[in-house]
Protein backbone atom coordinates (compact mmCIF):
# COMPACT_ATOMS: atom_id res chain seq x y z
CA UNK A 1 0.00 0.00 0.00
CA UNK A 2 1.41 3.32 -1.00
CA UNK A 3 1.46 6.43 1.12
CA UNK A 4 -1.36 8.20 -0.77
CA UNK A 5 -3.64 5.15 -0.53
CA UNK A 6 -2.94 4.88 3.18
CA UNK A 7 -3.73 8.57 3.78
CA UNK A 8 -6.95 8.26 1.75
CA UNK A 9 -7.95 5.21 3.81
CA UNK A 10 -7.36 7.07 7.09
CA UNK A 11 -9.30 10.09 5.84
CA UNK A 12 -12.26 7.93 4.82
CA UNK A 13 -12.27 6.19 8.19
CA UNK A 14 -12.17 9.54 10.01
CA UNK A 15 -15.22 10.73 8.05
CA UNK A 16 -17.19 7.49 8.50
CA UNK A 17 -16.50 7.09 12.24
CA UNK A 18 -18.88 9.81 13.55
CA UNK A 19 -21.64 8.61 11.21
CA UNK A 20 -21.43 5.07 12.58
CA UNK A 21 -21.24 6.23 16.20
CA UNK A 22 -24.29 8.48 15.95
CA UNK A 23 -26.52 5.52 15.05
CA UNK A 24 -26.33 4.08 18.56
CA UNK A 25 -29.34 4.42 20.83
CA UNK A 26 -28.84 5.82 24.36
CA UNK A 27 -29.02 3.24 27.14
CA UNK A 28 -32.30 2.97 29.05
CA UNK A 29 -32.27 3.14 32.85
CA UNK A 30 -32.81 -0.23 34.51
CA UNK A 31 -34.58 -0.77 37.84
CA UNK A 32 -33.65 -3.99 39.61
CA UNK A 33 -36.49 -5.46 41.69
CA UNK A 34 -35.21 -8.14 44.09
CA UNK A 35 -37.42 -10.23 46.38
CA UNK A 36 -36.63 -13.42 48.32
CA UNK A 37 -40.18 -14.69 47.72
CA UNK A 38 -41.70 -16.45 44.73
CA UNK A 39 -42.93 -14.46 41.74
CA UNK A 40 -46.52 -15.58 42.34
CA UNK A 41 -46.44 -14.16 45.88
CA UNK A 42 -45.02 -10.72 45.02
CA UNK A 43 -45.88 -10.11 41.38
CA UNK A 44 -48.41 -7.49 42.47
CA UNK A 45 -45.53 -5.40 43.85
CA UNK A 46 -43.89 -5.14 40.43
CA UNK A 47 -47.25 -4.08 39.02
CA UNK A 48 -47.46 -1.39 41.72
CA UNK A 49 -43.99 -0.10 40.80
CA UNK A 50 -44.98 0.06 37.14
CA UNK A 51 -48.19 1.92 38.06
CA UNK A 52 -46.25 4.40 40.18
CA UNK A 53 -43.86 5.05 37.28
CA UNK A 54 -46.81 5.62 34.95
CA UNK A 55 -48.24 8.13 37.42
CA UNK A 56 -44.89 9.95 37.28
CA UNK A 57 -45.20 10.08 33.46
CA UNK A 58 -42.62 7.38 32.72
CA UNK A 59 -43.72 5.10 29.91
CA UNK A 60 -42.80 1.45 29.66
CA UNK A 61 -40.35 2.17 26.86
CA UNK A 62 -38.34 4.68 28.90
CA UNK A 63 -37.36 2.46 31.84
CA UNK A 64 -36.68 -1.28 32.06
CA UNK A 65 -37.70 -3.19 35.20
CA UNK A 66 -35.75 -6.41 35.84
CA UNK A 67 -37.51 -8.47 38.55
CA UNK A 68 -35.60 -11.32 40.21
CA UNK A 69 -37.07 -13.81 42.67
CA UNK A 70 -35.29 -15.91 45.33
CA UNK A 71 -38.05 -18.56 45.50
CA UNK A 72 -38.13 -18.52 49.28
CA UNK A 73 -34.35 -18.80 49.84
CA UNK A 74 -32.58 -16.07 51.76
CA UNK A 75 -28.95 -15.17 52.30
CA UNK A 76 -25.82 -16.42 50.51
CA UNK A 77 -27.43 -19.82 49.86
CA UNK A 78 -29.72 -18.23 47.27
CA UNK A 79 -27.13 -18.05 44.50
CA UNK A 80 -29.48 -18.36 41.57
CA UNK A 81 -32.26 -15.88 41.03
CA UNK A 82 -34.98 -16.34 38.47
C-alpha positions, 0 to 999 in steps of 0.5 A: 500500500502506498502512502497516498492510498494509506492517507486516503484510507485514514481520511475515509475512516475519520469521516465514517467514524462519527456517522457510525457512532451516531446511530447508537441508541442511548441506554435505558435506565434499569430498575432492579427489583429483588425479592426473596419470595416467589414471583406468584407471591409478590408479582403485584408489587412489580405491578405497583412499581410500574403503576407508580412510574406511569403516574410519574409520566414514565412510559414502559419504553423509557425504563426497564424493570428487571424483577428477580425472585429468590423462590423462598431462599434467603442469604448467601445460599440463594445463588441463583435468582430467576 
